[in-house]
Amino acid sequence: MVDDADRAALARFRAGDPAAFRELVERYQRPVYNAAFWILRNAEDARDVAQTVFLTLAERAHEYDPRHKLFSWIYRMAVNEALNVARRNGREEALDDDADFPDEDGAGPERSAEDGERARAVRGALARLGVSDRTVITLRHFAELPYSEIAVALGIDEKTVKSRLFEARQRLRALLPGL
């Protein structure tokens, strides 16, 4: 189980094993970057957020609460840092839909034209949503976190997560009338 491996790696890191920290970075670098990118829509800022998250993880490893998944704790740091960067940069409002998104599944040329169009439409609609809506949708549908873990990551009640997600999906649907 990944959570057991995470806890073991964190324990080894706390005991002074730098290879254990590299293991965590390798495991979560892409998910942290993607979460930050979906919030910020800027590759350089997303890389900076990922770097900050892993520095924070190294500095605050002793603060981890094992009652929660390590992945959720890391994601919470990523989301909070990305939201802080968005606030500092004045980018909390919906952004244009022309941002260049990374190819997440590596499908490239084999993806059908119809799937590509649908994916572009969804990304464009997500781009027009506010940061809060993008964040909750990203955590649920792209990071595939359960409601309980999203609640931990965002520091809100699970019922609030469900409510926000419902409302965000409604707004997303309104932007995608043909899908």
N, C-alpha and C positions, 0 to 999 in steps of 0.2 A: 504494500500500500504506500502511495506517495507520501501521505502524511507521516507515517512512521519513518520513512527514509528522510523526510525533511527534519523531523525532530532529532533523529540520530546525527544528521549532518550538522545541525545547529549545536548540538551537545559537543560534537567533536571540535567545532570551531571555537566554542567557548573554552574548551580545554587547550586551545592553542594550535589546532590543525588548520593551516591556511588552505589546504586542498579541499577541505570540507566547505569552506566559504566559496571557493571557485565552483564547486558542484552546485551550490544553491544559485549562484549567478548564472551558470549555464542553463539550469533548469527554468529559471524565471525571467531571464533577460528579455526574451521575445514577448511573453505575456505582459510584462511591465511596460515595455516600449509601446506595444499595441494599445494598451489602455490609455497611456499618456497621449499617443498620437490621435486616438479617436476623440479625446477631449480637446486637445490643442490644435490639431490639424496642421502641425508644423514638425517636420522631421528633426530639425536641430533641437527644438525645445523638448521634444519627446526623448531624444538621446540624453539631454541634460537632466531631465526628470529621472530617467532610469539610473543614471550615474548617481544622482543625489539619493535615490531610494536605497541603492546598495551601500553607499557610504553610511547612511542612517542605520541600515540594518547592521552593519559592522559595529557601529558605535553603540547601538542600543540593543544588541542581541540579548543582554541580560534582562531586558524588560519584557521579553516575549512571554505571553500567558499561554501555557500549553492546553488550556481548556478550549482554545480556538485553533483552527487550522493555521499553520504558518503562512500558507498561501493567502489566506484572507487578510492576515496582518500586513503582509507585503503589499497586497493590492490596496489596502486602505492607505498605506503610505503613498503609493503611486497616485491614487486618485486625489488625495489631499494635496500632494505636491503639484500635480497637474492643475488643479483648481487654483492653487496659490499663484502659479505662473500665469494662468489665464487672467486672474484678477490684476496682477502686476502689469501685464501687457495690455490690459483693457480689452480682452477678447472674450468676455463672458457672453456676448450676444451671439446669435446665429451667424455663421460665416457663409461665404459663397460656396457654391458646390463645384468649383473648379479645382479643388485641392487634389494633389497627386497622392493617391492612397497606395500603400505598399501592396504587392500581390501576396495575399495571406496564404493562399492554398497552393501556390506554385503551378496552377493548372495551365496558365499561359495559353498557348495556341490551341490546346485541345478543348478549351471551354467553348461551348456552342455560342453562336451569336446571340441567341435569345437569352441564355443565362447571363452573358456579359451585359446585355442591355438592362436586364432586371437588376443585376448587381450595381450597375452605374446609377440606376434610378433610386435604388435604396440608399446608396451612399450619398447621392445628391440630396435626398430627402432628409437623411440624418444630419447633413451639413446645415440644413436650414433650421433644425431644432436647436433649442437652447442647450447650454452646457449640462444642466441638470438632467434633461431628458436624454441626451446622448450618453451621459454617464450610466444611468440606470439601465438603458437598453444595451449598452456595451457590456456591462457586467453580467447581465442575464443571458443575452443571446450570442455574444462573441466569446466572452470568458466562460460562459456556461456555468456560472455560479448559482447555487441554490439561493432562495430568498433569505435564508438564515445567514448565509455567508455575505450576501450583499448588505444586509443589515449591519453586520460587524464591520465590513469594509467602509461603509458610509457613516457609521456611528448613529444609526437611526433605528427605530422600531421596525420589526418585520412587517407589521400591518401597513406602516408608512411606505415601505418598499413596494408592497403589492399595489397600493394606491397610486404611487408615483409611476410605477411601471404601466399600470392600466391607462393612466392619463397620457403618458408618453406614447404608448402604442396608438391611442386614439388620434393624437396629433400627427403621428407618422402615417397612419392610414389616410388621414385627410390629405396628406401631401402625395399620396400614391393612389389616386383614384382608379387607375387602370389595372392595378395588380391585385 
